[in-house]
């Protein structure tokens, strides 16, 4: 029985890990999106202003804009204008799709 429980526990853990995805791109905001991919100082200032006015942080990756879940805003706030790799889950609700961030690292 103990072996079975260990097997089930490990299998569940591996299944959860399999659901995580990774994206590499530039952190921008939901209003300006790919317009800030160059990430100049002026771009970063614009992003900060847009976020203060209600925009949400977003990831521009592969020509697509992925909004970041509000629960993950603090994790990406210090990375505005940076190229990063985000590991997390893509979720959907009535307003669209968004990324729930599990980890974020600077990308090359």
C-alpha positions, 0 to 999 in steps of 0.5 A: 500500500505504501508503494502505491501511495508513493507512486500516486503522489509522484505521478500527481506531482509530475502531472502538475509540472506538465501543465506549466508552460514557458514563454520568452518575451518582453514585459510591457503593458496591456495598452501599448503592447508590442509598441514597447518591445524596444524597451527604451527608457521612454518606453519603460516610463510610458509602461509605468504611466499606463499601469498607474492609469489602469493597464495591466502588465503583459508579456509580448512573445512571438507576436502575441500579447499575454496579459499577466494575472493580477495575482502575478503583477508584483512578480513582473513589476520590477521587470518592465521593459526586460526580456524575460522567461516566464514559467506559469499557466495560461488561464481563461476567464470571461475577460480573456486569457492571462498568465499566472506566473510561477517564476520569472527570470531574465532572458538573454 
